[in-house]
Amino acid sequence: SDLQLMMETPDKFLRDIDIASASKAGLPLNETKFGRDQEMIALQNSYQRSMSGESEVAIIRGASGSGKSVLARHLGSYISSEGGIFLHGNFDQLQ
């Protein structure tokens, strides 16, 4: 589970953050989608098929930290640039 992984490797997940400066500057997010080009192409193709009248559902899944949210944000940007509307949801297992 996520909690067990955090307990076993706290240095990977827990850091001291200066909340005052983070709230002004924002938390740094890595927006690079390493190794996700094939997935992005498949999602773009799915979107294009849906615009041609076909029914499409896409689910992005994977392990924690595997880049799902970054991939979803890139897909959302692509769909918005094509004039579409992008909706996504997130399930936080730790809550």
Secondary structure, DSSP 4 states (H G I P E B T S, - for coil): -HHHHHHH-HHHH-----HHHHHHH--------TT-HHHHHHHHHHHHHHHTT---------STTSSHHHHHHHHHHHHHHTT---------TT-
